[in-house]
Amino acid sequence: MTARARVRSIHRYPVKSMLGEELAEGDFTASGLAGDRAFAVLGVDGAVGSAKHPRKWGRLLSCRAESTATGAARVVLPGGAVLAAGAPELDQDLSVLLGRPVVLSDKPPEQGLLERQVPDYDGGLPEALAPSAVTDPTGASITSGRTAAGTFFDFGAVHLVTTGTLDRLRRRHPAGDLDPRRFRPNLVIDTGNTPGYPEDAWPGARLRIGGALFQVQVPTPRCVVPTLAHGDLPPDPTLMRTVAREHRVPVLTLGKLTCVGLYLTVLEPGTVRTGDPVTTAPR
């Protein structure tokens, strides 16, 4: 860990798969960043809205979610209308946007259905899941799993990326856009001039970041989401092919997967601010 590692930015996504908000500081609890993925759009089939299935849910990335002072959320729709979570007209507008009945909810299913489009690059799908892929009514090849129990998270409650990794990928993909927002992190860590992929050395480590202590779980396998348009960020369909060539690492028992970033859990709650130092902590 470089002594210069610091928090570059903090990001919260009040509604899963919508654009989020950048914070000057955030409170991290045992459940993750307060207010993060507090809501999700649910289909009548039990699916949790995730842009990992872009043909079905990708238009969620044209909406922006913001937290309110009371801990609720509001949604800015593509046309500029701002509606509070829980407003019946918001469900109506989201249903029109997505072309089927949906509701915005803050009540996670015990284990909600999570659909993922099969990536068209190596290392985007564990070999063990390949036989389970099916073609759904949208014409996309997908696999299905479940959200983390009682939450809207795919896996870890906190997601981190480093500037070192983004800089390395930027050099390998100079025509692309390596804006960190494409990877939807909670924490962007500035690792200074540390070369390569600095977080590859961190799995299993404990990180002291500001007033909170985190346990690093596993590298974050990537899907198609970074290739999609995110608000003012245009689509970049070639991005993940570059990442797949450059950075495939072992993840649990799933083999080598295309990864950017790390999943973390919170060991000690606390407040994290931009500029806070990041250090490894003893076990």
LOLUMVO-850443 format. One record per residue (C-alpha): x, y, z; residue in three letters. Coordinates in pm, 1 decimal. Each point is the difference from the previous one (the first is absolute). Example, Ala and Ser with C-alpha at 12.3 -4.5 7.8 and 13.67 -1.06 7.14 Angstrom:
% LOLUMVO-850443
FIKE         c1         c2         c3   rest
FIKE     1230.0     -450.0      780.0    ALA
FIKE      137.0      344.0      -66.0    SER
END
This chain:
% LOLUMVO-850443
FIKE         c1         c2         c3   rest
FIKE        0.0        0.0        0.0    MET
FIKE      145.3      333.0     -102.6    THR
FIKE       18.4      256.4      279.3    ALA
FIKE     -154.7      250.2     -238.7    ARG
FIKE     -322.9     -194.5      -56.1    ALA
FIKE     -298.0      221.4       70.1    ARG
FIKE     -372.0       19.0      -70.4    VAL
FIKE      -46.6      175.6     -333.4    ARG
FIKE     -381.8      -10.2       -1.2    SER
FIKE     -303.1     -158.7      167.4    ILE
FIKE     -308.6     -110.9     -192.7    HIS
FIKE     -347.6     -110.6      104.6    ARG
FIKE     -273.9     -155.7     -212.4    TYR
FIKE     -330.9       33.0      186.5    PRO
FIKE     -181.0     -205.5     -267.2    VAL
FIKE      168.5     -308.6     -141.5    LYS
FIKE      117.4       46.8     -361.1    SER
FIKE      -91.5      368.0      -16.5    MET
FIKE      262.2      273.6      -12.6    LEU
FIKE      101.1      112.5      346.2    GLY
FIKE      153.8      289.1      188.4    GLU
FIKE      350.3      100.5      103.9    GLU
FIKE       51.9       76.1      368.6    LEU
FIKE      255.3      196.7      195.2    ALA
FIKE      -39.7     -251.5      283.1    GLU
FIKE     -196.0     -314.1       73.7    GLY
FIKE      -93.0     -205.8      302.8    ASP
FIKE       85.9     -367.6      -35.5    PHE
FIKE     -199.2     -240.7      214.0    THR
FIKE        7.4     -378.0       28.0    ALA
FIKE     -236.9       -0.5     -298.9    SER
FIKE      218.4      221.5     -221.0    GLY
FIKE      -16.5      367.5      -92.1    LEU
FIKE     -311.1      149.8      160.6    ALA
FIKE     -269.2       49.3     -264.5    GLY
FIKE      175.3     -204.5     -267.0    ASP
FIKE     -227.5     -230.1     -204.0    ARG
FIKE     -277.8       73.8      244.9    ALA
FIKE     -253.4      -35.3     -283.1    PHE
FIKE      -34.0     -209.6     -313.0    ALA
FIKE     -243.9      -31.2     -287.3    VAL
FIKE     -181.7     -333.7       12.5    LEU
FIKE     -177.2     -183.7     -278.9    GLY
FIKE     -318.8     -199.0       40.2    VAL
FIKE      206.0     -313.3      -76.7    ASP
FIKE      201.3       54.1      317.1    GLY
FIKE      308.5      130.7     -180.8    ALA
FIKE      204.4      275.8      163.7    VAL
FIKE       73.3      275.0     -252.7    GLY
FIKE      366.7      -21.8      -98.0    SER
FIKE      172.4      148.3     -304.0    ALA
FIKE      200.9     -323.1      -12.8    LYS
FIKE     -289.1     -102.8     -227.2    HIS
FIKE        7.2      313.2     -216.2    PRO
FIKE     -272.5      -98.3     -245.9    ARG
FIKE     -243.5      -29.6      288.3    LYS
FIKE      128.2      256.8      250.2    TRP
FIKE      262.1      215.0     -173.6    GLY
FIKE     -222.9      308.8      -14.8    ARG
FIKE       27.1       29.8      376.5    LEU
FIKE      340.5      157.8      -68.1    LEU
FIKE     -181.2      294.8     -159.5    SER
FIKE     -147.7       81.2      342.5    CYS
FIKE      180.2      160.3      294.2    ARG
FIKE      -76.3      -74.0      366.2    ALA
FIKE       70.4      239.6      284.7    GLU
FIKE      -32.3      -44.6      375.3    SER
FIKE     -204.7      244.8      203.2    THR
FIKE       78.8      143.0      342.6    ALA
FIKE     -252.3     -240.6      154.0    THR
FIKE      162.4     -310.6     -147.2    GLY
FIKE     -258.2      -40.6     -274.7    ALA
FIKE       80.2       36.8     -370.1    ALA
FIKE     -116.8      184.3     -306.1    ARG
FIKE       47.4      -88.6     -364.2    VAL
FIKE       84.5      233.2     -287.1    VAL
FIKE     -156.5     -148.4     -313.8    LEU
FIKE      149.0       39.4     -350.5    PRO
FIKE     -232.7      289.3      -81.6    GLY
FIKE      102.1      188.5      313.9    GLY
FIKE     -302.9      -74.8      217.8    ALA
FIKE       90.5      -57.4      367.0    VAL
FIKE     -220.7     -240.5      194.9    LEU
FIKE       26.1     -134.0      353.2    ALA
FIKE       46.0     -369.8       64.2    ALA
FIKE     -339.3     -139.1       91.1    GLY
FIKE     -194.4      232.4     -229.3    ALA
FIKE     -246.2     -203.3     -212.9    PRO
FIKE       79.8      213.2     -304.1    GLU
FIKE      366.1     -101.6       28.1    LEU
FIKE      -93.2     -366.4      -34.9    ASP
FIKE     -216.7       92.9     -298.1    GLN
FIKE      278.7      195.5     -168.8    ASP
FIKE      256.8     -272.1       63.7    LEU
FIKE     -240.7     -257.3     -144.2    SER
FIKE      -33.3      208.7     -315.6    VAL
FIKE      376.5       49.0      -19.9    LEU
FIKE       67.9     -374.0       28.3    LEU
FIKE     -300.3     -118.1     -199.5    GLY
FIKE     -153.0     -223.2      268.5    ARG
FIKE     -151.6       29.1      349.7    PRO
FIKE      256.4       73.3      271.5    VAL
FIKE        6.3      151.1      346.9    VAL
FIKE      269.0      178.9      197.6    LEU
FIKE       46.3     -166.6      337.8    SER
FIKE      213.3       30.6      312.4    ASP
FIKE      -90.8     -354.2      109.0    LYS
FIKE      250.9     -251.7     -137.2    PRO
FIKE     -129.4     -348.4      -75.9    PRO
FIKE      162.7     -263.1      216.4    GLU
FIKE      204.9      -93.6     -304.6    GLN
FIKE     -107.7      190.6     -306.4    GLY
FIKE       44.6     -129.3     -353.7    LEU
FIKE      305.9      156.9     -163.2    LEU
FIKE       44.7      -40.2     -376.0    GLU
FIKE      331.9       55.6     -178.3    ARG
FIKE       68.8       20.2     -371.6    GLN
FIKE      276.2     -236.9     -106.3    VAL
FIKE      300.3      217.3      -96.7    PRO
FIKE      152.1      -41.4     -345.3    ASP
FIKE      358.2       -5.0      130.3    TYR
FIKE      214.7     -264.1      169.7    ASP
FIKE       -4.1       -7.3      376.6    GLY
FIKE     -338.7      165.8       30.8    GLY
FIKE     -183.5     -315.4      104.1    LEU
FIKE      120.1     -280.8      225.2    PRO
FIKE       23.7     -320.8     -199.3    GLU
FIKE     -219.7     -173.9      254.1    ALA
FIKE     -288.1      236.0      -85.8    LEU
FIKE       24.3      -32.6     -377.4    ALA
FIKE     -233.9     -304.3      -22.5    PRO
FIKE     -271.7      192.3      187.6    SER
FIKE      -18.6      285.4     -253.2    ALA
FIKE     -335.3       36.3     -175.4    VAL
FIKE     -143.5      231.5     -262.5    THR
FIKE     -276.8      206.5      156.5    ASP
FIKE     -293.5      177.4     -171.9    PRO
FIKE      219.0      305.4      -73.6    THR
FIKE      230.8     -216.9     -211.8    GLY
FIKE      289.3       38.2      243.8    ALA
FIKE      201.4     -291.5      131.8    SER
FIKE      -20.2       25.8      378.5    ILE
FIKE       82.5     -180.9      319.4    THR
FIKE     -201.1       40.6      317.4    SER
FIKE      101.8       21.1      362.1    GLY
FIKE     -116.3      161.5      322.8    ARG
FIKE       75.0      322.7      179.6    THR
FIKE      170.5      -17.0      338.2    ALA
FIKE     -258.6     -108.6      255.6    ALA
FIKE     -223.0      282.2      121.5    GLY
FIKE      178.5      266.6     -208.2    THR
FIKE       14.0      144.1     -350.8    PHE
FIKE      375.4      -68.0      -25.0    PHE
FIKE      138.7     -246.2     -251.4    ASP
FIKE      269.3     -112.3      244.8    PHE
FIKE      213.4      228.6      217.3    GLY
FIKE     -147.2      299.8      178.8    ALA
FIKE      286.7      235.1      -97.4    VAL
FIKE      182.1       27.9     -331.6    HIS
FIKE      341.8      161.5      -48.4    LEU
FIKE      208.0       83.9     -308.1    VAL
FIKE      345.4      157.5      -20.6    THR
FIKE      141.1      270.1     -221.1    THR
FIKE      301.2     -225.3      -60.9    GLY
FIKE     -212.6     -260.9     -174.2    THR
FIKE     -196.8      258.9     -196.2    LEU
FIKE      322.0      169.1     -113.8    ASP
FIKE      147.7     -332.5     -110.8    ARG
FIKE     -312.4      -85.2     -198.3    LEU
FIKE       -9.6      350.4     -145.2    ARG
FIKE      345.2      -54.8     -146.9    ARG
FIKE     -115.7     -328.4     -151.2    ARG
FIKE     -323.3      150.3     -133.8    HIS
FIKE       89.7      358.9      -93.6    PRO
FIKE     -299.7       42.1     -228.5    ALA
FIKE     -241.1      -88.4      280.1    GLY
FIKE     -141.7      167.7      305.5    ASP
FIKE      118.3     -135.0      335.3    LEU
FIKE     -211.6      232.3      210.1    ASP
FIKE      -39.1     -178.7      335.8    PRO
FIKE     -375.8       57.3       -7.3    ARG
FIKE      -25.2     -278.5     -258.5    ARG
FIKE       98.0     -249.3      270.1    PHE
FIKE     -248.4      133.6      257.3    ARG
FIKE      236.6        4.3      299.8    PRO
FIKE      -79.2      127.6      346.0    ASN
FIKE      363.2       97.5       52.9    LEU
FIKE      258.3      114.4     -253.2    VAL
FIKE      345.4      -28.5      157.6    ILE
FIKE      284.5      212.2     -132.3    ASP
FIKE      306.8     -224.4        7.2    THR
FIKE      240.3      261.6     -133.6    GLY
FIKE      271.3     -131.4     -228.9    ASN
FIKE      -32.4     -362.3      108.8    THR
FIKE       26.7     -196.4     -326.7    PRO
FIKE     -219.6     -279.6     -125.6    GLY
FIKE     -302.0     -121.8      190.1    TYR
FIKE       69.8       93.9      363.4    PRO
FIKE     -311.4     -160.0      145.8    GLU
FIKE      111.6     -345.8     -118.7    ASP
FIKE      211.3      -15.9      315.9    ALA
FIKE     -287.8       88.5      232.2    TRP
FIKE     -242.1     -301.0        9.9    PRO
FIKE      -18.8     -123.4      357.3    GLY
FIKE      144.6      323.7      136.3    ALA
FIKE     -162.6      240.7      240.2    ARG
FIKE      -12.4      360.8     -114.6    LEU
FIKE      -31.3      298.1      230.3    ARG
FIKE     -172.7      269.5     -203.4    ILE
FIKE      -80.7      313.6      192.4    GLY
FIKE     -199.7      -95.7      307.3    GLY
FIKE     -107.6     -342.9     -128.3    ALA
FIKE      171.1     -338.7      -16.2    LEU
FIKE      -66.1     -227.9     -295.9    PHE
FIKE       71.8     -362.6      -83.8    GLN
FIKE       92.7      -64.5     -362.0    VAL
FIKE     -202.4     -291.8     -136.0    GLN
FIKE       69.1      -76.3     -367.1    VAL
FIKE       77.2      172.2     -330.7    PRO
FIKE     -309.8      133.3     -173.8    THR
FIKE      -94.9     -196.9     -313.0    PRO
FIKE     -124.7      232.8     -271.5    ARG
FIKE     -307.3      -27.7     -219.9    CYS
FIKE     -122.7      206.5     -295.4    VAL
FIKE      -94.4      304.6      210.3    VAL
FIKE      327.2      196.0      -50.1    PRO
FIKE      -58.4      -10.1     -376.7    THR
FIKE     -340.7      170.2       22.8    LEU
FIKE      -87.0      370.3      -13.5    ALA
FIKE       -7.5      156.9      347.2    HIS
FIKE     -167.6      339.6      -19.2    GLY
FIKE      250.1      219.8     -183.7    ASP
FIKE      243.9     -290.6      -47.6    LEU
FIKE      -49.3     -157.1     -345.8    PRO
FIKE       -2.8     -376.4      -53.9    PRO
FIKE      337.1     -168.0      -49.4    ASP
FIKE      -66.2     -351.7     -132.3    PRO
FIKE      371.0      -85.7      -31.5    THR
FIKE       99.6       91.4      355.0    LEU
FIKE      -49.0     -335.5      165.9    MET
FIKE      180.2     -189.5     -274.9    ARG
FIKE      306.3      204.5       93.4    THR
FIKE      -48.0      -75.9      369.0    VAL
FIKE      -45.6     -370.3      -80.8    ALA
FIKE      331.8       -7.6     -185.1    ARG
FIKE      181.1      193.9      271.5    GLU
FIKE     -136.3     -108.5      335.0    HIS
FIKE     -142.6     -342.0       75.6    ARG
FIKE       57.8     -119.7      356.2    VAL
FIKE     -118.3     -293.9      213.7    PRO
FIKE     -328.7       54.1      185.2    VAL
FIKE      -91.9     -251.2      271.8    LEU
FIKE      -51.8     -336.5     -175.6    THR
FIKE     -127.8      154.8     -323.9    LEU
FIKE      329.7       10.1     -186.5    GLY
FIKE      156.6      304.9     -159.9    LYS
FIKE     -254.4      273.6      -67.7    LEU
FIKE       16.5      348.9     -146.8    THR
FIKE       17.9      228.2      302.1    CYS
FIKE       28.1      367.5       91.3    VAL
FIKE      -15.5       96.4      367.8    GLY
FIKE      -71.3     -179.0      324.6    LEU
FIKE     -297.3      -87.3      216.3    TYR
FIKE       27.7       94.8      367.3    LEU
FIKE     -193.1      -59.4      319.5    THR
FIKE      -10.2      243.7      291.3    VAL
FIKE      166.5     -122.6      319.5    LEU
FIKE      -19.3      327.2      193.5    GLU
FIKE     -255.4      264.4     -102.2    PRO
FIKE      117.6      354.7      -41.6    GLY
FIKE        1.8      311.0     -215.9    THR
FIKE      216.4       23.4     -310.3    VAL
FIKE       83.4      332.8     -164.7    ARG
FIKE      170.0       90.4     -325.1    THR
FIKE      371.6       37.3       63.3    GLY
FIKE        3.5     -253.6      283.7    ASP
FIKE      307.0     -226.7        6.0    PRO
FIKE      -25.2     -370.3      -85.2    VAL
FIKE      227.9     -237.4      191.4    THR
FIKE       19.6     -369.0       67.0    THR
FIKE      -95.4      -96.0      354.4    ALA
FIKE      123.7     -293.8      209.7    PRO
FIKE     -234.0     -295.5       39.6    ARG
END
